[in-house]
Amino acid sequence: FLLISIASVFFYFCVSDGLRKMGDVFKGLADPARRAILELLAQQPLNVSQIAGRFEGLSRPAVSQHLAVLEECGLIKLYKAGRERYGYLNSAAFAELRDWLTRFDRLSAADADY
């Protein structure tokens, strides 16, 4: 336990802020339901009820939890209009992700095989 705690503290203080943010982004992308929500929000901002209505097995509270994760990792932003909360994509986060991924575009399959 102590070793894990020390490693966590080391990681927190020694890893660049950008990599920590990128880890959060991948956490947001890891779940298939969250990826589906992002695809919906890529078309237009939607409220929680509209998103929940597109999924048979996903309740409104579950959608709210997914939106909270997506907001926490910076992939979406939420705003309140009356009693409804709307989600929309955070284009800056996707630009940052695209920029990070393009670093690997120059690698060919042969370069990656050591």
Secondary structure by P-SEA (a helix, b strand, c coil): caaaaaaaaaaaacccaaaaaaaaaaaaaccaaaaaaaaaaaaccccaaaaaaacccccaaaaaaaaaaaaaaccbbbbbcccbbbbbbaaaaaaaaaaaaacccccccccccc
